[in-house]
Amino acid sequence: MTEYRVSIRYARALLELAKQSQSAEAVLNDLLHVSQTIKSSRELSSFIQNPIIMPDKKKNVFSELFKEKISKLTYDFLMLTAEKDREVLITSIAEQYEVAYNAEFNRTKVKIITAKPIEQTLKDSIVDKLSECFKSVILPSFVVDKTAIGGVIIKVNDKIIDGSIKNKLSKMRVNLIMGNK
């Protein structure tokens, strides 16, 4: 079974357990913290990826790093992944858990790109309109990209709504070139 499919199965199973104990959001936050910790430390990442290191040693490291900082359910889950030699999938499982959590609780991640920083009232207005459009809770990520020239680019999953001036100028250029032939 591919790592991707295994990660999805572990994430879904953990979400079901978390929902039963009414700790789905806490587990999400724990997994994001654990994943970020692993990604930010090359040493820790290499340690986890090393197949020569025994699971007991990995469990001891997880205990030292996370036992007092995460919920019991998340901690037990980390111990299980180490026992089953699946600790290399922790960051992938965290990503899949977040996807499953967002789907379960009707949340949509949206990346909003503007050419310059925008005021909070405009941000709130954009988020409100997107929330109406997608009929879900919007999790916005605002990014400034000066190459957009003006306007806004909205990325939702695999969809892009490009209302930037750069895009409009590019389309105008193509129309002018095609019109001259």
C-alpha positions in Angstrom: 0.0 0.0 0.0 1.4 3.4 -0.9 2.4 5.8 1.9 -0.3 8.3 0.7 -3.1 5.7 1.2 -1.6 4.6 4.5 -1.5 8.2 5.7 -5.1 8.7 4.7 -6.2 5.6 6.6 -4.4 6.5 9.8 -5.7 10.1 9.6 -9.3 9.0 9.1 -9.1 6.5 11.9 -7.5 9.1 14.3 -10.2 11.6 13.3 -13.0 9.1 14.2 -11.4 8.5 17.6 -10.9 12.2 18.2 -14.5 12.9 17.3 -15.7 10.2 19.7 -13.7 11.9 22.5 -14.7 15.4 21.3 -11.1 16.4 20.9 -10.8 16.6 17.1 -9.6 20.2 17.1 -7.1 19.6 19.9 -5.7 16.6 17.9 -5.5 18.8 14.8 -3.5 21.4 16.7 -1.3 18.7 18.3 -0.6 17.1 14.9 0.2 20.5 13.3 2.6 21.2 16.2 4.3 17.8 15.9 4.6 18.1 12.1 6.0 21.6 12.3 8.5 20.5 14.9 9.7 17.6 12.7 9.9 19.7 9.6 11.8 22.5 11.3 14.5 20.2 12.6 16.7 18.4 10.1 18.2 16.3 12.9 14.8 15.1 14.1 13.6 14.4 10.6 16.7 12.4 9.8 16.3 10.5 13.1 12.7 9.6 12.4 13.5 8.6 8.8 16.5 6.4 9.9 15.4 2.7 9.7 18.4 1.5 11.7 17.1 3.3 14.9 14.9 1.1 16.9 11.3 2.1 17.6 11.9 2.2 21.4 14.5 4.9 20.9 12.1 6.9 18.7 9.3 6.5 21.2 11.7 7.8 23.9 12.4 10.9 21.8 8.7 11.5 21.1 8.1 11.2 24.8 10.8 13.7 25.7 9.6 16.2 23.0 5.8 15.9 23.1 4.4 14.0 26.1 3.7 17.2 28.2 2.7 19.3 25.1 0.0 17.3 23.4 -3.1 15.4 24.3 -3.1 11.8 25.5 -4.8 10.7 22.3 -2.2 12.3 20.1 0.6 11.1 22.2 -0.8 7.5 22.2 -1.1 7.8 18.4 2.6 8.8 18.1 3.5 5.8 20.1 1.4 3.6 17.9 3.1 5.0 14.7 6.5 4.2 16.2 5.4 0.7 17.2 4.1 0.0 13.7 7.1 1.5 12.0 4.9 4.3 10.5 6.6 7.2 12.3 8.1 8.3 8.9 4.5 9.1 7.9 3.7 11.4 10.8 3.9 14.7 8.7 1.9 13.1 5.9 -0.7 11.8 8.4 -0.9 15.3 9.9 -1.6 16.8 6.4 -4.2 14.1 5.7 -5.8 14.6 9.1 -6.1 18.3 8.4 -7.8 17.6 5.0 -10.2 15.1 6.6 -10.9 17.5 9.5 -11.6 20.4 7.2 -13.9 18.3 5.1 -15.7 16.9 8.2 -16.2 20.4 9.7 -16.9 22.2 6.4 -13.8 24.4 6.4 -12.1 25.6 3.2 -8.5 26.8 3.0 -8.1 29.8 0.7 -5.0 31.6 -0.5 -5.7 35.3 -1.3 -2.9 37.1 -3.2 -2.9 40.9 -3.6 -0.3 43.2 -5.1 0.0 45.2 -1.8 -1.2 44.8 1.8 -4.9 45.4 2.2 -6.9 46.7 5.2 -8.6 44.4 7.6 -12.1 45.6 6.6 -11.4 44.5 3.0 -10.0 41.2 4.2 -13.1 40.6 6.2 -15.3 41.5 3.3 -13.4 39.1 1.0 -13.7 36.3 3.5 -17.4 36.9 4.0 -18.1 36.8 0.3 -16.1 33.6 -0.1 -17.9 32.1 2.8 -21.2 32.8 1.1 -19.9 31.5 -2.2 -18.5 28.2 -0.8 -21.0 27.8 2.0 -18.2 27.0 4.4 -15.9 28.4 7.0 -13.1 30.1 5.2 -9.5 29.7 6.5 -7.8 32.6 4.7 -4.1 33.0 4.0 -3.2 36.5 2.7 -0.1 36.9 0.6 1.4 40.0 -1.0 2.8 39.5 -4.5 3.9 42.7 -6.2 4.0 41.0 -9.6 0.2 40.8 -9.6 0.3 44.6 -10.2 -3.2 45.0 -8.8 -6.4 43.2 -8.2 -6.7 39.9 -6.4 -5.9 36.2 -7.1 -7.9 33.6 -5.1 -6.7 30.0 -4.9 -9.1 27.4 -3.5 -7.9 23.8 -3.7 -7.1 23.3 -7.4 -9.2 26.3 -8.6 -7.7 29.7 -9.3 -9.8 32.9 -9.7 -7.4 35.4 -11.2 -8.6 38.9 -11.1 -5.2 40.5 -11.2 -4.3 43.3 -13.5 -1.3 41.2 -14.6 -3.7 38.5 -15.9 -5.9 41.1 -17.6 -3.0 42.7 -19.3 -1.7 39.3 -20.5 -5.2 38.4 -21.9 -5.3 41.8 -23.6 -1.9 41.2 -25.1 -2.9 37.8 -26.5 -6.1 39.2 -27.9 -4.1 42.0 -29.7 -1.6 39.5 -31.1 -4.3 37.1 -32.2 -6.4 39.9 -33.7 -3.5 41.1 -35.9 -3.1 37.7 -37.6 
